[in-house]
């Protein structure tokens, strides 16, 4: 599989990144251990996953501090991506796209990450109270100041689209077109996986037509596509899956056919290939500008994920995955 660099910051495609969020945020806090997380980041870098994806809201702030401990030693090995634009309260998250705030947030991220420059700075969410051109213009000034190398945008998730029936990315595409008039968009990050393929309809084609990199978020379906989760196992209250409509005991059981299909494909490629690697290889096969960014907290899984770029799925494999039943959620 070809591995190339695209965009102003030199993002490597054809490889697998490391999503660092689960180490500090959104997943079972009892399983978040700093020493193991440090080993996970080092293992990912050793295995060739240069892209490290974080955000100031993860923790908040603790995820960037964690990466900073690694980057202090291994900055040359990493492509550093972080995000700004969301503020975490006691029971809520709000967008803040004011130019002054974004600039202060960048300086704070640089300090926590212990680096002089951020390779990719992403707008986590557009602020409905601030014209996106103003926010993006302030971020562009950070590039001019040498604090940031390239800019990206995170798209709102696609889960609600199954209920609405609409094109969930229509608004995102309109924003992206406005942003492009101010400063080039180097990457777009959005959910893309075997069980959440909606980005293939319009968002990924938009990126491909413009040479924009696509960072595939949650490419392992929040862990479900690894085949390591058991229906009815339950999740800790602070785990996002405890409220996810595809992670009720009934829906996890109903969606086992998706994992079974990934297992069949994996078996054809040898006993060492895992369902997770098949799921990541499927994401890589969706386009020349696509980079899957699976999250993990464990070194062994980071190494397993990084190895997925070596797996080349056949046309027969892709057809079998395409024919799998669509994933179900509790709203279905």
C-alpha positions in Angstrom: 0.0 0.0 0.0 1.4 3.4 -1.0 2.1 5.8 1.8 2.3 9.5 0.8 2.2 12.9 2.3 -0.4 15.5 1.5 -1.3 19.0 2.6 0.8 21.8 3.9 1.8 20.0 7.0 2.9 16.8 5.3 0.2 14.5 6.7 1.1 10.9 5.9 -1.7 8.9 4.2 -1.9 5.2 3.7 -1.0 4.8 7.4 -3.0 4.5 10.6 -3.1 7.3 13.2 -3.6 7.2 17.0 -6.7 8.7 18.6 -5.6 9.7 22.1 -9.0 10.6 23.5 -9.8 7.3 25.3 -6.7 7.8 27.5 -8.3 10.8 29.2 -11.9 11.3 28.1 -15.3 9.7 27.2 -14.4 6.1 28.0 -14.3 4.2 31.3 -12.3 6.3 33.7 -11.3 3.4 35.8 -9.3 2.1 32.8 -7.4 5.3 32.3 -3.9 4.9 33.5 -1.2 7.4 32.8 1.7 5.0 32.7 0.0 2.6 30.3 -1.1 5.5 28.2 2.5 6.7 27.8 3.5 3.2 26.8 0.6 3.2 24.3 1.8 6.4 22.6 5.4 5.2 22.4 4.3 1.9 21.0 2.2 3.6 18.3 5.1 5.7 17.3 7.5 2.7 17.2 4.9 0.9 15.0 4.7 3.7 12.5 1.6 5.6 13.6 3.1 9.1 13.4 -0.3 11.0 13.6 -1.2 11.7 17.3 -4.7 13.2 17.5 -5.9 15.0 20.6 -7.9 18.1 21.7 -7.8 20.6 24.5 -11.2 19.4 25.8 -10.1 15.9 26.4 -9.7 15.7 30.1 -10.0 18.6 29.8 -6.4 19.5 29.1 -4.9 16.3 30.6 -4.7 14.5 27.2 -2.5 17.2 25.8 -0.3 17.2 29.0 0.1 13.4 28.5 1.2 13.8 24.9 3.5 16.6 25.9 5.5 14.1 28.0 6.1 12.0 24.9 6.7 14.9 22.6 9.4 16.3 24.8 11.4 13.2 23.9 10.1 12.3 20.4 8.8 15.4 18.7 10.5 14.5 15.4 8.7 11.2 15.3 5.2 12.6 15.6 2.7 14.5 13.5 0.8 16.5 16.2 -2.9 17.2 15.7 -5.0 19.0 18.3 -8.3 20.9 18.4 -9.9 23.9 19.9 -13.4 25.5 19.9 -15.2 23.5 22.6 -15.4 24.4 26.3 -16.3 21.8 28.9 -18.6 22.7 31.8 -19.9 20.6 34.7 -22.8 19.2 32.7 -22.4 20.6 29.3 -20.1 21.4 26.3 -20.4 24.7 24.4 -18.7 26.0 21.3 -16.4 29.1 21.5 -15.1 30.4 18.2 -14.2 33.9 19.2 -10.9 34.9 17.6 -9.3 36.0 20.8 -10.2 32.7 22.5 -8.9 30.5 19.7 -5.6 32.3 19.8 -5.2 31.9 23.5 -6.3 28.3 23.3 -3.5 27.7 20.8 -0.9 29.2 23.0 -2.1 27.0 25.9 -2.0 23.9 23.8 1.5 24.6 22.7 2.6 24.9 26.3 0.9 21.6 27.3 2.2 19.7 24.3 5.7 21.1 24.9 6.2 22.0 21.3 6.9 25.1 19.3 4.5 24.3 16.5 1.3 22.3 16.0 1.3 20.3 12.7 -2.5 20.3 12.4 -4.9 22.6 14.3 -8.5 21.6 14.0 -11.7 23.6 14.7 -13.6 21.1 16.9 -17.0 22.8 16.3 -18.1 26.0 14.6 -19.6 28.5 17.0 -23.1 29.3 15.9 -22.7 32.8 17.5 -19.6 33.6 15.5 -19.2 33.7 11.7 -17.0 30.8 10.8 -14.9 33.1 8.6 -13.9 35.1 11.7 -12.8 31.9 13.6 -11.0 30.5 10.6 -9.3 33.8 9.9 -7.9 33.9 13.4 -6.7 30.3 13.0 -5.1 31.3 9.7 -3.2 34.0 11.6 -1.7 31.3 13.8 -0.3 29.7 10.6 1.2 33.1 9.6 2.7 33.4 13.1 4.5 30.0 12.7 2.5 28.4 15.6 0.5 26.1 13.4 1.4 24.4 10.1 -2.1 23.5 8.7 -5.7 23.8 9.6 -8.5 21.2 9.7 -12.2 21.0 10.5 -14.2 18.4 12.5 -17.6 17.6 11.1 -20.6 17.0 13.3 -21.3 13.2 13.8 -23.7 11.3 11.5 -25.7 9.3 14.0 -28.7 11.6 14.0 -29.0 11.2 10.3 -30.7 7.8 10.6 -33.6 9.4 12.3 -33.8 12.6 10.2 -33.2 10.9 6.9 -31.4 14.1 5.7 -27.9 14.8 4.6 -26.2 15.4 7.9 -23.1 16.8 6.2 -24.9 19.4 4.1 -24.3 22.2 6.7 -20.7 21.1 7.1 -20.0 21.3 3.4 -21.4 24.8 3.3 -19.2 25.8 6.1 -16.2 24.2 4.5 -16.8 26.1 1.2 -17.0 29.4 3.2 -13.8 28.6 5.1 -11.9 27.7 1.8 -12.4 31.3 0.7 -10.5 32.5 3.8 -7.7 29.9 4.1 -7.1 26.4 2.7 -8.7 23.5 4.6 -6.1 20.8 4.8 -8.1 18.1 6.5 -11.7 17.2 7.5 -12.3 14.8 10.4 -15.6 12.8 10.6 -16.9 9.5 11.6 -16.3 6.7 9.1 -16.4 3.0 9.7 -18.0 -0.2 8.4 -21.1 0.4 10.5 -21.1 4.2 9.9 -20.4 4.9 6.2 -22.5 8.0 5.7 -19.4 10.2 5.0 -18.9 8.3 1.7 -22.0 9.8 0.2 -20.9 13.5 0.0 -18.3 14.5 2.5 -15.5 12.3 1.4 -16.1 13.0 -2.3 -16.0 16.7 -1.5 -12.5 16.2 0.2 -11.2 14.0 -2.6 -12.2 16.5 -5.3 -10.1 19.2 -3.5 -7.1 17.2 -2.3 -8.2 17.6 1.3 -7.2 14.8 3.7 -9.9 12.9 5.5 -9.3 11.8 9.1 -11.7 8.9 9.8 -12.9 9.2 13.4 -14.1 6.1 15.4 -13.1 3.7 12.5 -13.6 0.8 14.9 -17.1 1.7 15.9 -16.2 2.7 19.5 -14.6 -0.7 19.9 -17.5 -2.8 18.6 -15.8 -3.7 15.4 -12.8 -5.2 17.2 -15.0 -8.2 18.2 -13.8 -7.9 21.8 -17.1 -6.6 23.3 -19.8 -8.9 24.7 -23.6 -8.0 24.4 -24.9 -7.1 27.8 -21.5 -6.6 29.3 -22.4 -3.1 30.5 -20.4 0.1 30.6 -19.3 2.5 33.3 -21.7 5.5 33.7 -19.0 7.9 32.4 -18.5 5.8 29.2 -20.1 7.3 26.1 -21.2 3.8 25.1 -23.5 3.6 28.1 -25.8 6.1 26.3 -25.1 5.0 22.7 -28.1 3.6 20.8 -26.0 0.8 19.3 -24.6 -0.4 22.6 -27.7 -1.6 24.4 -27.6 -5.3 25.0 -30.3 -5.9 22.4 -28.6 -3.9 19.7 -25.1 -5.3 20.4 -26.6 -8.8 19.9 -28.4 -7.7 16.7 -25.2 -6.3 15.3 -23.0 -9.3 15.8 -23.5 -10.2 12.2 -21.3 -7.2 11.3 -18.4 -8.5 13.4 -19.0 -12.1 12.1 -18.4 -10.8 8.6 -15.2 -9.1 9.6 -14.0 -12.3 11.2 -14.7 -14.2 8.0 -12.6 -11.8 6.0 -9.8 -11.8 8.6 -9.7 -15.7 8.5 -9.0 -15.6 4.8 -5.9 -13.5 5.4 -4.3 -15.7 8.1 -4.7 -16.4 11.7 -2.8 -13.3 12.9 -5.2 -10.9 11.1 -7.9 -9.5 13.4 -11.4 -8.0 12.8 -10.1 -4.7 13.9 -7.4 -4.7 11.2 -10.0 -5.6 8.6 -12.2 -2.7 9.7 -9.2 -0.3 9.4 -8.1 -1.8 6.1 -11.7 -1.2 4.8 -11.4 2.5 5.8 -8.0 2.8 4.1 -9.6 1.3 1.0 -12.2 4.1 0.7 -9.8 6.7 -0.7 -6.3 7.8 -1.3 -6.6 10.7 1.2 -8.1 8.7 4.0 -6.4 8.2 7.4 -8.2 6.1 10.0 -7.6 7.4 13.6 -8.6 4.6 16.0 -8.5 5.4 19.7 -7.1 3.1 22.2 -5.6 2.9 25.7 -3.5 -0.2 25.4 0.0 -0.6 23.8 -0.8 -4.0 22.2 -3.9 -2.6 20.5 -2.0 0.4 19.2 0.5 -1.9 17.6 -2.2 -4.1 16.1 -4.0 -1.1 14.7 -0.8 0.3 13.2 -0.3 -2.9 11.3 -3.6 -2.6 9.4 -1.9 -0.6 6.6 -0.2 -3.8 5.5 -3.5 -5.6 4.9 -4.7 -5.4 1.3 -8.3 -6.3 1.0 -9.4 -8.0 -2.2 -12.4 -7.1 -4.3 -14.1 -10.1 -2.9 -13.4 -9.0 0.6 -14.8 -5.5 -0.1 -17.9 -6.9 -1.7 -18.5 -9.1 1.3 -18.2 -6.2 3.7 -20.4 -4.1 1.5 -23.1 -6.8 1.7 -23.1 -6.9 5.5 -26.4 -5.8 7.0 -26.5 -2.2 8.1 -25.9 -1.6 11.8 -28.9 -1.1 14.0 -29.5 1.3 16.9 -32.1 1.5 19.5 -34.0 4.1 17.5 -34.5 1.6 14.6 
